[in-house]
Amino acid sequence: MHSPFFRIFILTIALLGGLGACSLKNRRDQELPGASYQVKAGDTMGGIARRYRVSAAEIMEINGVLDVASLKVGQYLFIPETEALPSLSSKEKISKTKTPTEDDSKTIDLILPVAKGVLFRAFDKTPERLFEGIALGAPQDTPVHAAAKGEVIYVAENVNRFGRMVIIKHDQIFVSLYAHLERVDTSKGKMVEQGDVIGTVGTSGDVESPRLYFQVRKNRIPVDPERYLAKRR
């Protein structure tokens, strides 16, 4: 059993691995909601993290990767909230530390994406039980609705850990993610209204029973969706 100090040290190294950056062709200075990346020969988790300017620890958590040595050529990874920015000097990185802004007080009214969905796993930030969204069980092919008005900014048909997935950007602050879809009924760039059907509940990805994984991010940080459910379908 590793000591707490050893675990903190390893996590620190993983997080520092995500501080590097590079430019992506035709995407300079744009903030992206996420990307699907196929592992190539010679890739390492740290290298992928540096390429997309996210932490290796976050890539591993969101894709269920427990060991960096387990990467396989051809494997698909979802890279969350990627940024394509020029490299920063050490001094500039320190100045990028987040400070409280008026955005922190902003809120949004969401509806439950699945009518009569059964909540069988809730949002949990406890390290031992980390789950950065909610899981809603429902019969196969149950319609999945947009939780709020916004623009579809990502559609994934790759069957990886999250399976078929849709991400909607509601404003400059909030983004919602819908995963394990059986069918996708929308497309990237489409504007949707709250309640519009964007897909159906399914078993795509790493699940055995029909469900929807629903995640909400505020300023790129996962937050408990239930805090914003002002209405229920």
Secondary structure per residue as TSV (DSSP state, phi and psi in degrees):
chain	resnum	aa	ss	phi	psi
A	1	M	-	360.0	125.2
A	2	H	-	-74.3	148.2
A	3	S	-	-72.0	157.1
A	4	P	H	-55.2	-37.6
A	5	F	H	-62.5	-41.8
A	6	F	H	-63.3	-42.9
A	7	R	H	-63.9	-40.8
A	8	I	H	-64.5	-39.7
A	9	F	H	-62.2	-46.7
A	10	I	H	-62.6	-43.6
A	11	L	H	-63.0	-39.4
A	12	T	H	-61.5	-43.9
A	13	I	H	-61.6	-42.0
A	14	A	H	-63.6	-41.5
A	15	L	H	-67.2	-40.7
A	16	L	H	-64.6	-27.2
A	17	G	T	-64.0	-20.3
A	18	G	T	-92.4	3.1
A	19	L	S	-82.2	-18.6
A	20	G	-	-68.9	165.8
A	21	A	-	-151.7	160.2
A	22	C	-	-150.7	170.7
A	23	S	-	-94.7	140.8
A	24	L	-	-101.0	136.5
A	25	K	T	-52.6	129.2
A	26	N	T	64.2	13.0
A	27	R	-	-125.6	13.1
A	28	R	T	-58.2	137.7
A	29	D	T	63.3	18.1
A	30	Q	E	-109.3	142.0
A	31	E	E	-93.6	125.8
A	32	L	-	-105.4	148.4
A	33	P	S	-74.1	-22.6
A	34	G	E	160.9	171.3
A	35	A	E	-151.3	152.0
A	36	S	E	-100.7	122.4
A	37	Y	E	-120.2	132.1
A	38	Q	E	-97.7	123.5
A	39	V	-	-64.3	132.9
A	40	K	-	-112.2	163.6
A	41	A	T	-57.5	132.1
A	42	G	T	92.1	-8.6
A	43	D	-	-69.4	145.7
A	44	T	-	-127.6	159.0
A	45	M	H	-62.0	-41.2
A	46	G	H	-63.6	-39.8
A	47	G	H	-65.9	-41.2
A	48	I	H	-64.7	-42.0
A	49	A	H	-61.2	-43.4
A	50	R	H	-66.1	-37.0
A	51	R	H	-63.2	-38.2
A	52	Y	H	-102.5	1.0
A	53	R	T	57.8	47.1
A	54	V	S	-131.9	167.5
A	55	S	-	-78.7	143.6
A	56	A	H	-61.1	-36.0
A	57	A	H	-61.7	-39.1
A	58	E	H	-70.6	-40.3
A	59	I	H	-60.0	-43.0
A	60	M	H	-65.5	-42.0
A	61	E	H	-65.7	-46.4
A	62	I	H	-73.6	-20.6
A	63	N	H	-105.5	2.9
A	64	G	T	68.3	27.9
A	65	V	-	-88.8	118.4
A	66	L	-	-94.4	-20.9
A	67	D	-	-138.8	124.9
A	68	V	G	-61.1	-22.5
A	69	A	G	-79.0	-5.2
A	70	S	G	-89.7	1.1
A	71	L	-	-60.4	138.3
A	72	K	-	-124.2	139.2
A	73	V	T	-58.9	130.8
A	74	G	T	95.9	-13.8
A	75	Q	-	-68.6	140.6
A	76	Y	E	-96.2	136.0
A	77	L	E	-121.5	139.0
A	78	F	E	-91.6	121.4
A	79	I	E	-100.1	109.0
A	80	P	E	-76.3	138.1
A	81	E	T	46.7	52.7
A	82	T	-	-71.1	154.6
A	83	E	E	-126.3	141.1
A	84	A	E	-117.7	89.0
A	85	L	-	-124.5	154.1
A	86	P	-	-60.4	155.7
A	87	S	-	-61.3	144.6
A	88	L	-	-107.7	147.5
A	89	S	-	-75.1	165.1
A	90	S	H	-58.4	-38.9
A	91	K	H	-65.3	-41.0
A	92	E	H	-67.8	-36.3
A	93	K	H	-61.4	-41.8
A	94	I	H	-62.4	-37.8
A	95	S	H	-72.9	-12.1
A	96	K	T	-82.4	-0.4
A	97	T	-	-55.8	131.6
A	98	K	-	-68.9	134.8
A	99	T	-	-119.4	153.0
A	100	P	-	-58.3	139.1
A	101	T	-	-133.9	174.6
A	102	E	G	-65.2	-20.1
A	103	D	G	-61.4	-29.9
A	104	D	G	-62.2	-25.3
A	105	S	G	-92.6	-5.2
A	106	K	-	-74.1	151.1
A	107	T	-	-135.6	178.6
A	108	I	-	-151.8	145.4
A	109	D	-	-97.7	117.0
A	110	L	E	-112.5	155.2
A	111	I	E	-109.1	158.8
A	112	L	-	-67.6	127.2
A	113	P	S	-66.6	-23.9
A	114	V	S	-120.7	121.7
A	115	A	T	-63.7	126.9
A	116	K	T	58.5	29.4
A	117	G	-	-68.8	143.7
A	118	V	E	-95.5	119.2
A	119	L	E	-76.7	110.5
A	120	F	E	-115.1	-2.3
A	121	R	E	-151.4	125.1
A	122	A	-	-98.9	164.7
A	123	F	-	-59.3	135.4
A	124	D	B	-151.4	120.4
A	125	K	-	-96.6	1.8
A	126	T	-	-62.4	125.1
A	127	P	G	-50.9	-39.5
A	128	E	G	-72.2	-21.7
A	129	R	G	-127.3	29.8
A	130	L	-	-51.8	123.8
A	131	F	B	-150.0	105.2
A	132	E	-	-94.0	38.5
A	133	G	S	-168.5	-160.9
A	134	I	E	-129.3	150.7
A	135	A	E	-110.3	124.8
A	136	L	E	-115.7	119.8
A	137	G	E	-87.4	140.6
A	138	A	-	-161.8	159.5
A	139	P	-	-59.4	150.0
A	140	Q	T	-51.2	137.8
A	141	D	T	71.9	12.2
A	142	T	-	-63.8	134.3
A	143	P	E	-59.5	141.8
A	144	V	E	-110.6	127.2
A	145	H	E	-106.2	148.9
A	146	A	-	-64.0	128.5
A	147	A	S	-70.8	-22.8
A	148	A	S	-159.9	166.7
A	149	K	S	-65.1	143.1
A	150	G	E	173.6	-168.0
A	151	E	E	-113.4	132.0
A	152	V	E	-72.5	116.4
A	153	I	E	-112.0	-6.1
A	154	Y	E	-157.0	132.0
A	155	V	E	-132.5	123.7
A	156	A	E	-116.2	124.2
A	157	E	-	-100.4	-7.4
A	158	N	-	-69.2	131.0
A	159	V	-	-88.5	84.4
A	160	N	S	-107.0	-148.8
A	161	R	S	-57.6	-41.2
A	162	F	S	-92.1	-6.8
A	163	G	-	65.2	-147.3
A	164	R	E	-71.6	134.1
A	165	M	E	-145.9	147.7
A	166	V	E	-128.9	138.7
A	167	I	E	-122.8	132.8
A	168	I	E	-118.6	131.0
A	169	K	E	-98.1	121.9
A	170	H	-	-93.6	-29.4
A	171	D	S	-167.1	-159.1
A	172	Q	S	-77.9	-5.1
A	173	I	S	-110.8	-45.6
A	174	F	E	-109.0	141.0
A	175	V	E	-136.1	140.3
A	176	S	E	-121.8	147.4
A	177	L	E	-126.0	138.1
A	178	Y	E	-128.8	118.2
A	179	A	E	-128.3	167.7
A	180	H	E	70.2	26.8
A	181	L	E	-68.6	144.3
A	182	E	E	-81.9	-38.1
A	183	R	E	-140.6	142.4
A	184	V	E	-103.7	125.0
A	185	D	-	-113.7	31.2
A	186	T	-	-147.6	-177.1
A	187	S	-	-147.9	157.4
A	188	K	T	-60.8	135.1
A	189	G	T	93.7	-9.9
A	190	K	-	-78.3	138.8
A	191	M	E	-89.5	130.2
A	192	V	E	-121.7	152.2
A	193	E	-	-97.5	158.7
A	194	Q	T	-58.1	127.3
A	195	G	T	97.6	-13.0
A	196	D	-	-62.7	142.8
A	197	V	E	-76.8	126.8
A	198	I	E	-114.6	-7.5
A	199	G	E	171.7	-166.9
A	200	T	E	-133.3	154.5
A	201	V	E	-66.0	139.0
A	202	G	B	-153.2	-158.3
A	203	T	-	-128.3	21.1
A	204	S	T	-68.5	148.7
A	205	G	T	89.1	-158.2
A	206	D	T	-90.3	60.3
A	207	V	-	-139.6	159.1
A	208	E	S	-111.0	-18.9
A	209	S	S	-126.1	154.5
A	210	P	-	-59.9	132.7
A	211	R	E	-165.9	166.7
A	212	L	E	-121.9	127.9
A	213	Y	E	-94.5	121.1
A	214	F	E	-120.3	122.4
A	215	Q	E	-127.3	143.6
A	216	V	E	-123.8	133.6
A	217	R	E	-120.0	135.6
A	218	K	E	-118.6	119.6
A	219	N	T	52.7	41.7
A	220	R	T	75.1	1.4
A	221	I	E	-108.9	127.8
A	222	P	E	-59.5	134.2
A	223	V	E	-129.0	161.1
A	224	D	-	-69.4	114.1
A	225	P	G	-59.4	-30.5
A	226	E	G	-64.6	-21.0
A	227	R	G	-65.6	-23.2
A	228	Y	G	-111.9	7.2
A	229	L	E	-81.9	85.1
A	230	A	E	-77.2	-25.7
A	231	K	E	-130.6	152.6
A	232	R	-	-128.8	134.2
A	233	R	-	-69.5	360.0
